[in-house]
Amino acid sequence: MSNQLSALIFTQPLATAAELQAKYPPRELPEGAAVTRFAPSPTGFMHMGNVLGALVSRTLASQSGGVFYLRLEDTDKKREVADGAAAILSGLHALEIALDEGVDGGEYGPYTQSQRREIYHAFAKQLVDEGLAYPCFCTAEQLQQMRDEQESAGVNKGYYGGWAKCRCMPQDEQVRRLQAGESYTLRLRSPGDAARKITVNDLIRGKLELPEYDMDVVLLKADGMPTYHFAHVVDDHLMRTTHVVRGDEWLATLPLHIQLFGLLKCKPPKYAHIAPLMKLDAETGGKRKLSKRKDPEAAVSFFTAQGYPSAALREYLLTLLNSNFEEWRRAKPAEPLSAFPFSLKKMSSSGALFDLQKLDDVSKTVISRMTAEEVFAQALAWAQAHEPELAELLARDAGYATAMFAIDRGGKKPRKDMAKWSQVREAYAYFYEEPSGAGSEIAQNYADIYVHGDEKEAWFARIKANCGDVAVKDYCGAVRVAVTGRENSPDLWAVMQVLGEETVKRRLTANQS
């Protein structure tokens, strides 16, 4: 009868589960290589929780000589948003998290779940044939009535045990209702017992003892598309995923996923469940989860628009992931991030505090280590996308802009005055705009003896010889205000060299009769 049921449910020819496993064989990779994935749903914007998991997965694959791939879990078409997939790819690109496989290609695709319908049906048919899945004809109204009764009775809500009305339906009635064309979902006939425990070794949290899953969950929805629970198990097996990194909100259904792997006779991957990012609540002073609805910094697009360098974001996230990262970075300031010995064991099971001020500090240091050419290229790229007027200024004379960015760059104590590219315009405005309120008696005095060709030592010696009764510090301060309009600036001699003799003399003598 099970075969008769599956013939009525799956009317199109399907490959067998065994044939699909042969089509997607184990990967030929070095021993210990991790195959990881980033598997978001295109149902909203790319958020920092996504990024955290993607960065961990990318790192595990890179350090072990493995593979990191992207899979789009788009089976919930009602919640899918326009350009959701593009936003995901843009978010990965913004943080320079590279893919080995994904929607653009690879031997274990398709990598979009909506294109894998027949694959899920093949494994679902296997479960039906083995009596491990059955059609459920309960309507939405009947299911709601069941939940209301469960709430009144004070028992767990869900489709299980005596509440699973279609579980023990005679097969001849199932056949009759299928032949009549009634709408149905396909449910798991769970062998679980909540009174029994399973043991799982989480790579972050260690040994976990969890109750078996006893719910008869939906495997295929009425439209024939799979639920997340079923689809991700099939996909992770056929794509030969070895490590699954995901948020700890999935811990409650981990026993179900382990159960499904067992019923499909597939080896489960190793799991690592990440705690959510936290932030300080301004109202209560306590910690709360970083909210996708309330916190703009929860979105990757926030950091892209602000112009944080991708390297700074990755570096900051590593400080949240491994507590020893900052010590490593201080000891090895010039090493690439790929050299850091990342470890899941050093990740905390409690949520890390996401601190924008700390990110700014990290980003200032990252930018200070860049060459002037790197700063110019990244600032220009950001400006072209977000601030066209600044892009025009920078592109007008690339040599001038690069020389401007080169001031106080390099050495043991490089200047750290920018955390993001959106600060370029303000930080370097006086290179393109005349300072307001410039000019003074000291500035005029200095204009008379200024020699643009002086080397730095000679330039400073000339100031000392000419300042008279005015302290050298105050004399230089007046010159600085005249030239830049600011009391603080990078190295004054270098600024004047970049501005050029004509501009410097014009500013020194401004507002003088």
Salt bridges, closest charged atoms under 4 A:
GLU73 OE2 - ARG71 NH2 2.91
ASP74 OD2 - LYS77 NZ 2.99
ASP76 OD2 - ARG79 NH1 3.79
GLU80 OE1 - LYS77 NZ 3.04
GLU96 OE1 - ARG314 NH1 3.79
ASP100 OD2 - ARG58 NH2 3.03
GLU101 OE2 - ARG27 NH1 2.70
ASP129 OD2 - LYS125 NZ 3.10
GLU130 OE2 - LYS265 NZ 3.08
GLU151 OE1 - LYS157 NZ 3.53
GLU173 OE2 - ARG176 NH2 3.88
GLU173 OE2 - ARG177 NH1 3.48
GLU182 OE1 - ARG177 NE 3.00
ASP193 OD2 - ARG196 NH1 3.75
ASP202 OD2 - HIS273 ND1 2.72
GLU212 OE1 - ARG196 NH2 2.80
ASP216 OD1 - ARG167 NH1 2.82
ASP235 OD2 - ARG71 NE 3.57
ASP235 OD1 - ARG116 NE 2.71
ASP236 OD2 - ARG37 NH2 2.83
ASP236 OD1 - ARG71 NH1 2.95
ASP248 OD2 - ARG205 NH2 3.09
ASP281 OD2 - ARG288 NE 2.98
ASP295 OD1 - LYS279 NZ 3.36
ASP295 OD2 - ARG288 NH1 2.81
GLU297 OE2 - LYS279 NZ 2.83
GLU315 OE2 - ARG329 NE 3.08
GLU315 OE2 - ARG369 NH2 3.03
GLU326 OE1 - LYS358 NZ 2.56
GLU387 OE2 - ARG425 NH1 3.57
GLU392 OE2 - ARG396 NH2 3.93
ASP408 OD2 - ARG415 NH1 3.94
ASP417 OD2 - ARG415 NE 3.06
GLU433 OE2 - ARG425 NH2 3.66
GLU434 OE2 - ARG506 NH2 2.68
GLU434 OE2 - ARG507 NE 3.48
ASP454 OD2 - ARG462 NE 2.72
ASP491 OD1 - LYS456 NZ 2.45
GLU501 OE2 - LYS505 NZ 3.32
